[in-house]
Amino acid sequence: MFVQIRECYSDGMNADQVEDLLAGNTPTIITVNDDGDRVTVNMVEALSGLNERMDGQEIMLKACAQLIPAAVTLPDPRQQQRERVTERLTECRYG
């Protein structure tokens, strides 16, 4: 069911459209009693918010994945310094 809801949002549906589509399958509004307090959760809205946050995470992870190869190829400043010293010593020695 969660996969179906996610696909509906991916297809561009809004919360009301998803609610209407899934109304016959499973109730999307759930009431929970916890310590005598009554809490109502609209699953479509909750999953819509979760879907948006997951999409944001996916974008962030893709951006990080693009940065990793670039970071690996960055030269080590100490290595560059060693190479410059070696070049200068070679120049001094061989003129």
N, C-alpha and C positions, 0 to 999 in steps of 0.2 A: 504494500500500500504506500509506503514512504517513497518507493521508487516511482510509483505512478504520480504521486503528488509533485515530486521534483520534476518529472517530465512535463507535467502540466505547466509549471512555472517556467521551465525552459522554453516551452512553446509560446510563452508570452501571456499566459492567462493570469488574471488577478485573483485575489483571495475569494471574492464572491463567485467567480466562474468555477474555481476549483471546488468550492463548497457545494455549488449546484451539481456539478458533475459527480461528486462522490457521495452526495446525500443518500443515495439508495444503498450504498455499500456498507459503510461503517459510520457511526456518529463521530463527528469531528469536534463536538463540544463535550468535554468530559468534566464531571463534577467530582471533586475529591474531598472527603472529610478527613481533616487532620487535626487532632486535638480539639474537636468540636467546632473548628472554623471551617466555613464552606468556601472553597476556592473553585472557580470555574476557569478552565483552560480551553481556549479555542485552538485546536490542533493545527488548523490550516494557517492561522496567523502565526502561531509559534514556529511552525515548520518553514513558513515563508521567511521569517526573520533569521532562522538558522541557515536557510539556503543562501540568503544574502551574505551572511557572515562567512559561510564556507566558500562562496565565490570570491570574496575578498582575500581569504587565506590562499586560495588557489593562485590568484594573481600575484600575491606576495611571494609565494614559493617559486613560481615561474621566474620572477625577477631575480630572486636569490640564486636560482639555478644558472641564470645567465651570468651572474657576477662571479661565481666560483671559478670557472676557467680563466677569466681575466685576472683574478687574484693569484692564481697559481703561476701565471706567466709573468707576474711582476718581478723585476730583477731585485735581488737581495742587495741592499745598499752596501753591506760589508763586502760582498763579492765584487761589486763595482770598485770599491776603494782598493781592495787587494789587487785587482787587475791594473788600476792606475799606478800603484806603487811598483808593481812588477814591470810595467812598461817604462817607468822612469829609471828604475835600476838598470834595465836592459839598455836604455839610451845612454846612461852614464857609463856603463861598462864598455859598450861597443861604439859609442860616440856619435 
